[in-house]
Amino acid sequence: MIAATPDYTAEPPTRAAVDASRGAVVLEFGTAWCGWCRRAQVLLNPVFAAYPAVVRVRVEDGPGRPLGRSFGVKLWPTLIFLVDGREIVRLVRPEDEQAVRAAFAQQAQGATSP
């Protein structure tokens, strides 16, 4: 089982654990010192609050960090919306609430399709 992380964690789950996860998970790649990441929190936090059943894992990313490399993350923040370990949608540097809500809607739809 993957646990939510309130802050960016330097010890994220392994890729195998992510692939084996069940339910809705969002991996948020970034760092605490990243200006883009800090600005995005004003947008992201209220939207995530509306989806308490979704597990939010904030992953501290950087060179040599295997989880980010396995997903091909290049810019921060990158949010990867998963259902049962399967990527449904990805947002890179989201700038508006509508895009984030649309990603949650796609994730919910992915949870109901076979």
DOZADO-209102 format. One line per field, with one value per residue: residue number from 1; residue in one letter; x, y, z of N, C-alpha, C, O in turn. Coordinates in nm, 4 decimals. Atoms other than C-alpha are relative to their C-alpha. Example, Ala and Ser with C-alpha at 12.3 -4.5 7.8 and 13.67 -1.06 7.14 Angstrom:
DOZADO-209102
seq	(1, 2)
type	(A, S)
n.X	(0.0890, -0.0820)
n.Y	(-0.1190, -0.1190)
n.Z	(0.0000, -0.0060)
ca.X	(1.2300, 1.3670)
ca.Y	(-0.4500, -0.1060)
ca.Z	(0.7800, 0.7140)
c.X	(0.0900, -0.0770)
c.Y	(0.1200, 0.1090)
c.Z	(0.0000, 0.0730)
o.X	(0.1936, -0.0261)
o.Y	(0.1181, 0.2198)
o.Z	(0.0665, 0.0899)
end
This chain:
DOZADO-209102
seq	(1, 2, 3, 4, 5, 6, 7, 8, 9, 10, 11, 12, 13, 14, 15, 16, 17, 18, 19, 20, 21, 22, 23, 24, 25, 26, 27, 28, 29, 30, 31, 32, 33, 34, 35, 36, 37, 38, 39, 40, 41, 42, 43, 44, 45, 46, 47, 48, 49, 50, 51, 52, 53, 54, 55, 56, 57, 58, 59, 60, 61, 62, 63, 64, 65, 66, 67, 68, 69, 70, 71, 72, 73, 74, 75, 76, 77, 78, 79, 80, 81, 82, 83, 84, 85, 86, 87, 88, 89, 90, 91, 92, 93, 94, 95, 96, 97, 98, 99, 100, 101, 102, 103, 104, 105, 106, 107, 108, 109, 110, 111, 112, 113, 114)
type	(M, I, A, A, T, P, D, Y, T, A, E, P, P, T, R, A, A, V, D, A, S, R, G, A, V, V, L, E, F, G, T, A, W, C, G, W, C, R, R, A, Q, V, L, L, N, P, V, F, A, A, Y, P, A, V, V, R, V, R, V, E, D, G, P, G, R, P, L, G, R, S, F, G, V, K, L, W, P, T, L, I, F, L, V, D, G, R, E, I, V, R, L, V, R, P, E, D, E, Q, A, V, R, A, A, F, A, Q, Q, A, Q, G, A, T, S, P)
n.X	(0.0838, -0.0753, 0.0497, -0.0056, -0.1070, 0.0376, -0.1129, -0.0805, -0.0779, -0.1203, 0.0093, 0.1306, 0.0171, -0.0719, 0.0833, 0.0776, 0.1112, 0.0937, 0.0667, 0.0885, 0.0954, 0.1423, 0.0753, -0.0453, -0.1221, -0.0648, -0.1406, -0.0342, -0.1457, -0.0499, -0.0838, 0.0472, -0.0636, 0.0370, 0.0969, 0.1199, 0.0704, 0.0603, 0.1135, 0.1058, 0.0721, 0.1180, 0.0993, 0.0215, 0.0501, 0.1469, 0.0586, -0.0235, 0.0876, 0.1308, -0.0132, -0.0731, -0.0243, -0.1155, -0.1267, -0.0952, -0.1370, -0.0872, -0.1302, -0.1144, -0.0618, -0.1287, -0.0879, -0.0286, 0.1146, 0.0512, 0.1431, 0.0222, -0.0584, 0.0798, 0.1172, -0.0438, 0.0267, -0.1031, 0.0319, 0.0751, 0.0521, 0.0682, 0.0968, 0.0384, 0.1230, 0.0000, 0.1051, -0.0524, -0.1365, -0.0022, 0.0089, 0.1208, -0.0259, -0.1182, -0.0014, -0.1309, 0.0137, 0.1379, 0.0137, 0.1359, 0.0769, 0.0817, -0.0816, -0.0189, 0.1297, 0.0205, -0.0848, 0.0692, 0.1157, -0.0524, -0.0421, 0.1228, 0.0524, -0.0913, 0.0269, 0.1230, -0.0079, -0.0733)
n.Y	(-0.1183, -0.1244, -0.0987, -0.1402, -0.0766, -0.1408, -0.0764, 0.0774, 0.1018, 0.0494, 0.1457, 0.0357, 0.1431, 0.0504, 0.0115, 0.1239, -0.0288, -0.0864, 0.0840, 0.0942, -0.0731, 0.0140, -0.1230, -0.1250, -0.0572, -0.1046, -0.0246, -0.1397, -0.0111, -0.1365, -0.0203, -0.1069, -0.1260, -0.0349, -0.1093, 0.0479, 0.0922, -0.0787, -0.0747, 0.0942, 0.0475, -0.0859, 0.0576, 0.1426, 0.0393, 0.0007, 0.1024, 0.1285, 0.0075, 0.0465, 0.1414, 0.0604, 0.1436, 0.0162, -0.0030, -0.0959, 0.0301, -0.1087, 0.0648, -0.0877, 0.0494, -0.0565, 0.0920, 0.1278, 0.0506, 0.1013, -0.0014, -0.1046, 0.0398, 0.1084, -0.0624, -0.0977, -0.1355, -0.0953, -0.1310, 0.0027, 0.1259, 0.0940, 0.0818, 0.1194, 0.0538, 0.1450, 0.0866, 0.1364, 0.0033, -0.0323, -0.1439, -0.0426, -0.1336, -0.0668, -0.1462, -0.0597, -0.1409, -0.0460, -0.1427, -0.0394, 0.0973, 0.0795, 0.1109, 0.0962, 0.0662, 0.0879, 0.1178, 0.0831, 0.0607, 0.1082, 0.1071, 0.0664, 0.0775, 0.1134, 0.0948, 0.0733, 0.0770, 0.1261)
n.Z	(0.0000, 0.0093, -0.0957, 0.0385, -0.0634, -0.0006, 0.0527, 0.0930, -0.0691, 0.0671, -0.0007, 0.0558, 0.0274, 0.1171, 0.1201, -0.0140, -0.0907, 0.0736, 0.1005, -0.0689, -0.0844, 0.0289, -0.0205, 0.0623, -0.0562, 0.0795, -0.0298, 0.0277, 0.0007, -0.0146, -0.1181, -0.0874, 0.0361, 0.1378, 0.0082, 0.0704, -0.0905, -0.1082, 0.0564, 0.0368, -0.1186, -0.0173, 0.0915, -0.0225, -0.1323, -0.0105, 0.0865, -0.0667, -0.1174, 0.0475, 0.0369, -0.1119, 0.0199, 0.0885, -0.0733, 0.0589, -0.0397, 0.0456, 0.0179, 0.0249, 0.1225, 0.0353, 0.0718, -0.0635, -0.0764, 0.0921, 0.0304, 0.1002, 0.1282, 0.0572, 0.0616, 0.0991, -0.0487, 0.0401, -0.0563, -0.1253, -0.0474, 0.0893, -0.0726, 0.0739, -0.0557, 0.0207, -0.0533, -0.0099, 0.0511, 0.1434, 0.0251, 0.0698, 0.0560, -0.0548, 0.0101, -0.0219, -0.0358, 0.0175, -0.0281, -0.0341, -0.0761, 0.0921, 0.0517, -0.1083, -0.0199, 0.1159, -0.0205, -0.0999, 0.0662, 0.0835, -0.0911, -0.0478, 0.1125, 0.0151, -0.1080, 0.0278, 0.1254, -0.0182)
ca.X	(0.0000, 0.1245, 0.0949, 0.0180, 0.2979, 0.2201, 0.5660, 0.8083, 0.9716, 1.3248, 1.2198, 0.9280, 0.7773, 0.9576, 0.8358, 0.7272, 0.5147, 0.3611, 0.2839, 0.1205, -0.0808, -0.4583, -0.7008, -0.6395, -0.2909, -0.1302, 0.2482, 0.3600, 0.7247, 0.9100, 1.1141, 1.0467, 1.2861, 1.1380, 0.9604, 0.7222, 0.6341, 0.5715, 0.3480, 0.1542, 0.0574, -0.1834, -0.3663, -0.3234, -0.3991, -0.7657, -0.8349, -0.6711, -0.8811, -1.1907, -1.0607, -0.9696, -0.9878, -0.7029, -0.3585, -0.1208, 0.2462, 0.4782, 0.8101, 1.1316, 1.2861, 1.6270, 1.9180, 1.9639, 1.6247, 1.4949, 1.1191, 1.1184, 1.3497, 1.1281, 0.8365, 1.0465, 0.9943, 1.1796, 1.0010, 0.8542, 0.5946, 0.4800, 0.1666, 0.0966, -0.2578, -0.2748, -0.5465, -0.4366, -0.0763, -0.1678, -0.1017, -0.4251, -0.3164, -0.0141, 0.0049, 0.3278, 0.3380, -0.0379, -0.1433, -0.5178, -0.7629, -0.9735, -0.6871, -0.6316, -1.0028, -1.0165, -0.7271, -0.9138, -1.2217, -1.0142, -0.8696, -1.2186, -1.3283, -1.0201, -1.1174, -1.4516, -1.3375, -1.2015)
ca.Y	(0.0000, 0.3466, 0.6157, 0.9821, 1.2277, 1.5847, 1.7088, 1.6083, 1.2843, 1.1775, 0.8162, 0.7561, 0.4181, 0.1994, 0.1724, -0.1846, -0.0600, 0.2111, -0.0403, -0.2725, 0.0047, -0.0172, 0.2705, 0.6313, 0.7721, 1.0966, 1.1172, 1.4800, 1.5218, 1.8352, 1.9842, 2.2122, 2.4764, 2.4825, 2.8124, 2.6494, 2.3838, 2.6372, 2.8515, 2.5440, 2.4560, 2.7521, 2.5926, 2.2260, 2.2158, 2.3253, 2.0856, 1.7914, 1.8763, 1.8016, 1.4475, 1.3021, 0.9409, 1.0010, 0.9242, 1.2149, 1.1188, 1.4177, 1.2866, 1.4853, 1.4564, 1.5265, 1.3729, 1.0060, 0.9682, 0.6413, 0.6928, 1.0209, 0.8796, 0.5729, 0.8054, 1.0320, 1.3408, 1.6428, 1.9483, 2.0257, 1.9985, 1.6940, 1.5188, 1.1633, 1.0418, 0.6634, 0.4051, 0.0616, 0.1444, 0.2493, 0.6041, 0.7735, 1.1332, 1.3548, 1.7275, 1.9226, 2.2631, 2.3009, 2.6635, 2.6541, 2.4784, 2.3603, 2.1478, 1.9851, 1.9134, 1.7678, 1.5348, 1.4157, 1.3546, 1.1475, 0.9534, 0.8816, 0.7668, 0.5424, 0.3861, 0.2785, 0.1468, -0.2072)
ca.Z	(0.0000, -0.0873, 0.1789, 0.1158, 0.1897, 0.2988, 0.1965, -0.0745, 0.0339, -0.0531, 0.0100, -0.2261, -0.3040, -0.5542, -0.9113, -0.8362, -0.5451, -0.7642, -1.0399, -0.7850, -0.6158, -0.6000, -0.6332, -0.7286, -0.6683, -0.7822, -0.7927, -0.7682, -0.8681, -0.7600, -0.4755, -0.1811, -0.3204, -0.6733, -0.7454, -0.9944, -0.7351, -0.4578, -0.6810, -0.7936, -0.4344, -0.4210, -0.7138, -0.6203, -0.2478, -0.2696, -0.5576, -0.3779, -0.0695, -0.2789, -0.3513, -0.0102, -0.1345, -0.3812, -0.2376, -0.3042, -0.2990, -0.3210, -0.4563, -0.4206, -0.7637, -0.9106, -1.0990, -1.0220, -0.8547, -1.0016, -0.9705, -1.1610, -1.4261, -1.4694, -1.5523, -1.7757, -1.5582, -1.6945, -1.5528, -1.2117, -1.0942, -1.2889, -1.1673, -1.2773, -1.2145, -1.1724, -1.1243, -1.0070, -1.1001, -1.4546, -1.5765, -1.6808, -1.7352, -1.6750, -1.6037, -1.6364, -1.4674, -1.4402, -1.4458, -1.3925, -1.1664, -1.4591, -1.5976, -1.2566, -1.2104, -1.5635, -1.4754, -1.1652, -1.3822, -1.6274, -1.3356, -1.2005, -1.5456, -1.5690, -1.2373, -1.3788, -1.7163, -1.7572)
c.X	(0.0881, -0.0640, 0.0138, 0.1149, -0.0352, 0.1088, 0.0744, 0.0881, 0.1183, 0.0011, -0.1375, -0.0147, 0.0834, -0.0946, -0.0857, -0.1200, -0.1049, -0.0787, -0.1004, -0.1072, -0.1428, -0.0689, 0.0642, 0.1180, 0.0460, 0.1429, 0.0292, 0.1509, 0.0406, 0.0977, -0.0565, 0.0579, -0.0369, -0.1090, -0.1290, -0.0848, -0.0701, -0.1216, -0.1171, -0.0820, -0.1264, -0.1149, -0.0351, -0.0670, -0.1523, -0.0661, 0.0191, -0.0911, -0.1391, 0.0001, 0.0752, 0.0294, 0.1206, 0.1274, 0.0971, 0.1382, 0.0895, 0.1439, 0.1068, 0.0784, 0.1346, 0.0833, 0.0249, -0.1122, -0.0763, -0.1489, -0.0324, 0.0551, -0.0853, -0.1277, 0.0380, -0.0275, 0.1165, -0.0222, -0.0816, -0.0995, -0.0607, -0.0895, -0.0417, -0.1175, -0.0094, -0.1281, 0.0542, 0.1368, 0.0160, -0.0164, -0.1231, 0.0231, 0.1191, -0.0156, 0.1404, -0.0205, -0.1421, -0.0139, -0.1420, -0.0750, -0.0803, 0.0775, 0.0180, -0.1302, -0.0302, 0.0834, -0.0623, -0.1207, 0.0440, 0.0427, -0.1211, -0.0611, 0.0859, -0.0222, -0.1237, 0.0043, 0.0883, 0.1462)
c.Y	(0.1244, 0.1025, 0.1410, 0.0675, 0.1477, 0.0909, -0.0860, -0.0962, -0.0447, -0.1519, -0.0432, -0.1507, -0.0403, -0.0027, -0.1256, 0.0221, 0.0876, -0.0839, -0.0955, 0.0704, -0.0211, 0.1314, 0.1183, 0.0575, 0.1113, 0.0136, 0.1439, 0.0147, 0.1471, 0.0065, 0.1165, 0.1357, 0.0497, 0.1080, -0.0405, -0.0872, 0.0758, 0.0770, -0.0925, -0.0440, 0.0813, -0.0522, -0.1435, -0.0346, 0.0029, -0.1079, -0.1379, -0.0165, -0.0512, -0.1486, -0.0747, -0.1493, -0.0268, 0.0154, 0.0905, -0.0304, 0.1065, -0.0519, 0.1054, -0.0584, 0.0683, -0.1021, -0.1271, -0.0557, -0.0965, 0.0096, 0.1045, -0.0380, -0.1083, 0.0530, 0.1070, 0.1438, 0.0904, 0.1383, -0.0178, 0.1145, -0.0812, -0.0866, -0.1157, -0.0632, -0.1470, -0.0620, -0.1421, -0.0139, 0.0365, 0.1502, 0.0316, 0.1331, 0.0610, 0.1501, 0.0488, 0.1500, 0.0522, 0.1454, 0.0425, -0.1151, -0.0917, -0.1201, -0.1082, -0.0764, -0.0963, -0.1273, -0.0931, -0.0696, -0.1159, -0.1178, -0.0774, -0.0862, -0.1238, -0.1054, -0.0838, -0.0802, -0.1234, 0.0099)
c.Z	(0.0000, 0.0928, -0.0572, 0.0737, -0.0064, -0.0570, -0.1008, 0.0778, -0.0851, -0.0053, -0.0500, -0.0151, -0.1215, -0.1202, 0.0079, 0.0912, -0.0674, -0.0998, 0.0633, 0.0835, -0.0477, 0.0293, -0.0699, 0.0769, -0.0926, 0.0501, -0.0406, 0.0132, 0.0065, 0.1155, 0.0802, -0.0393, -0.1399, 0.0001, -0.0687, 0.0927, 0.1117, -0.0501, -0.0304, 0.1210, 0.0262, -0.0858, 0.0402, 0.1325, 0.0115, -0.0860, 0.0636, 0.1207, -0.0379, -0.0361, 0.1101, -0.0170, -0.0897, 0.0827, -0.0754, 0.0558, -0.0620, 0.0011, -0.0277, -0.1167, -0.0226, -0.0743, 0.0808, 0.0854, -0.0893, -0.0327, -0.1059, -0.1362, -0.0657, -0.0660, -0.1025, 0.0398, -0.0366, 0.0593, 0.1275, 0.0032, -0.1138, 0.0866, -0.0891, 0.0739, -0.0380, 0.0546, -0.0061, -0.0664, -0.1461, -0.0196, -0.0843, -0.0697, 0.0732, -0.0212, 0.0302, 0.0187, -0.0220, 0.0437, 0.0313, 0.0645, -0.0911, -0.0539, 0.1067, 0.0245, -0.1157, 0.0139, 0.1041, -0.0623, -0.0892, 0.0861, 0.0502, -0.1095, -0.0226, 0.1066, -0.0272, -0.1288, 0.0192, -0.0369)
o.X	(0.1893, -0.1859, 0.1093, 0.1500, -0.0581, 0.0790, 0.0530, 0.1574, 0.1057, 0.0877, -0.2200, 0.0811, 0.1234, -0.2164, -0.2013, -0.2291, -0.2248, -0.2009, -0.2006, -0.1902, -0.1675, -0.0342, 0.1535, 0.1112, 0.0364, 0.1663, 0.0076, 0.2046, -0.0133, 0.1518, -0.1309, -0.0039, 0.0026, -0.2163, -0.2376, -0.2074, -0.1844, -0.2251, -0.2327, -0.1983, -0.2263, -0.2309, -0.1527, -0.1562, -0.2103, -0.1681, -0.0744, -0.1334, -0.2085, -0.1056, 0.1858, 0.1181, 0.1688, 0.1427, 0.1296, 0.1614, 0.1075, 0.2007, 0.0988, 0.1242, 0.1656, 0.0404, 0.0503, -0.0965, -0.1333, -0.1879, -0.1057, -0.0070, -0.0995, -0.1826, -0.0502, -0.0507, 0.2327, 0.0739, -0.1513, -0.0748, -0.1191, -0.0448, -0.0822, -0.1045, -0.0098, -0.1891, 0.0921, 0.1634, 0.1268, -0.1096, -0.1453, -0.0129, 0.1505, -0.0566, 0.2009, -0.0749, -0.1630, 0.0439, -0.1651, -0.0490, -0.0974, 0.0216, 0.0153, -0.1286, -0.0862, 0.0380, -0.0599, -0.1488, -0.0219, 0.0221, -0.1193, -0.1111, 0.0330, 0.0032, -0.1398, -0.0826, 0.1779, 0.2193)
o.Y	(0.1302, 0.1197, 0.1712, 0.0285, 0.2005, 0.1994, -0.2070, -0.0561, -0.0668, -0.2115, -0.0922, -0.2253, 0.0440, 0.0069, -0.1242, -0.0274, 0.0670, -0.0722, -0.1302, 0.0044, -0.0486, 0.2013, 0.1036, 0.0776, 0.0993, 0.0395, 0.1817, 0.0114, 0.2309, -0.0954, 0.1995, 0.2386, 0.1597, 0.0887, -0.0048, -0.0765, 0.0451, 0.0796, -0.0543, -0.0813, 0.0271, -0.0464, -0.1799, -0.1193, -0.0937, -0.1640, -0.2179, -0.1282, -0.1105, -0.2049, -0.1231, -0.2020, -0.1399, 0.1127, 0.0659, -0.0220, 0.1119, -0.0780, 0.1795, -0.1725, 0.1692, -0.2159, -0.1220, -0.1614, -0.0545, -0.0205, 0.0765, -0.0108, -0.1100, -0.0108, 0.1695, 0.2282, 0.0577, 0.2120, -0.1178, 0.2187, -0.0257, -0.1457, -0.0957, -0.1065, -0.1815, -0.0106, -0.1907, -0.1111, 0.0321, 0.2104, -0.0275, 0.1502, 0.0244, 0.1950, 0.0080, 0.2182, 0.1460, 0.1881, 0.1582, -0.2324, -0.2099, -0.2292, -0.2273, -0.1983, -0.2038, -0.2354, -0.2151, -0.1851, -0.2198, -0.2335, -0.2004, -0.1954, -0.2307, -0.2238, -0.1918, -0.1640, -0.1236, -0.0886)
o.Z	(0.0699, 0.0940, -0.1288, 0.1851, -0.1152, -0.1071, -0.1083, 0.1714, -0.2056, -0.0694, 0.0271, 0.0054, -0.2019, -0.1048, -0.0343, 0.0628, -0.0487, -0.1077, 0.0008, 0.1460, -0.1651, 0.1245, -0.1534, 0.1981, -0.2147, 0.1682, -0.1557, 0.1239, -0.0659, 0.1583, 0.0279, -0.0120, -0.1784, 0.0573, -0.0229, 0.0950, 0.1455, 0.0166, -0.0128, 0.1054, 0.0734, -0.0450, 0.0427, 0.1361, 0.0611, -0.0460, 0.0679, 0.1506, 0.0447, -0.0645, 0.0862, 0.0501, -0.0967, 0.1564, -0.1916, 0.1764, -0.1836, 0.1071, -0.1257, -0.1115, 0.0408, -0.0934, 0.2011, 0.1464, -0.1899, -0.1456, -0.2007, -0.2389, -0.1879, -0.1558, -0.1614, -0.0467, -0.0128, 0.0812, 0.1449, -0.0576, -0.2069, 0.1848, -0.2036, 0.1884, -0.1562, 0.1483, -0.1127, -0.1371, -0.1996, 0.0338, -0.1900, -0.1862, 0.1865, -0.1283, 0.1294, -0.0681, -0.0988, 0.1437, 0.0665, 0.0375, -0.0611, -0.0655, 0.0757, 0.0417, -0.0942, -0.0238, 0.0878, -0.0303, -0.0926, 0.0497, 0.0551, -0.0826, -0.0530, 0.0845, 0.0296, -0.1532, 0.1037, -0.0265)
end
